[in-house]
Amino acid sequence: MADAREDTAVKFLKRAIVSVVLMASVMAVIYVFPNWAFCLVIAVLIGIGQHEFFLMVEKKGIFVYKYFGIAAGSLLPVVIFLGSGVPEIKGLEPLLIVAASLFAFTLQFARKDRARDHLVSVALTLFSLFYICWFFSFALKLKLLPGGADLVAFLVVVTKSADIGAYVSGNFLGRTELIPRISPKKTIEGTIGGILLSVLVSVSLGRNLIGLPFIHLVFLGILLAVIGQVGDLAESLIKRDCDAKDSGNYFPGIGGVLDLIDSLIFTAPVFFFYMNTF
């Protein structure tokens, strides 16, 4: 029992140190890097995230054209960025997704084997373009809005506060499993703790960063926390189906790039449309 507690403490300390370093790095990228460099960072994260996803899929014995998928996905934020400065190509990302979809089917036509996974192969390639590439690219769309650096900072800090609150509350107070068949370590107590911390951070920082009234900040804290947890569970579902513990091992105590951005994948587009509405 003592060894288990010690192991948990070591994992918590390791995760805390890595999280602090990552958060400092992210804030530097948001506030110091120009938009074109921020775009490249998003493209690199998308590419690595897709590579992790395709490797997990391949372990299930499913054939995918991963390099085509990574190339198309990494190109998406570049098209979005270029469209922000060239009106003639603004909004071309749907066309890129359509072209990638057509090419994904064309690649299947060229296969010489008698495989029976054509539909699954195409579906997973296109799924990665939506789930990882397009959804996460909304972080770049936020950055390109007026006051974009503050918007992205708010999104990251509030979403990750929910992750931190859920992790700490779950480890020290968690008793009731949330959805054990998907993620046995997640608890109802952890989810509540994540929502409470997210609301606290949203109210504390939101007035200065995004200038919305108190009631909006409370609602955003709840909304981003809940959707972020859904994103976390969605990736857990994928990993469990692929029999993988983590998507990668780039970040000690956290895992891979997908493990790092899973909650942001869903909160980025939701927050973008929320800010455009209000």
Buried (B, 14 or more C-beta within 10 A) or exposed (E): EEEEEEEEEEEBEBBBEBBEEBBEEBBEBBEEBEBEEBBBBBBEBBBBBBBBBBBBBEEEEBBBBBEBBBEBBBBBBBBBBBBBEEEEBEEBBEEBBEEBBEBBEEBBEEEEEEEEBBEBBBBBBBBBBEBBBBBBBBBBBBBBBEBBBBBBBBBBBBBBBBBBBBBBBBBEEBEEBBEEEBBEEBBBBBBBBBBBBBBBBBBBBBEEBBEBEEEBBBBBBBBBBBBBBBBBBBBBBBBBEBEBEBBBEBBEBBBBBBBBBBBBBBBBBBBBEBBEEE
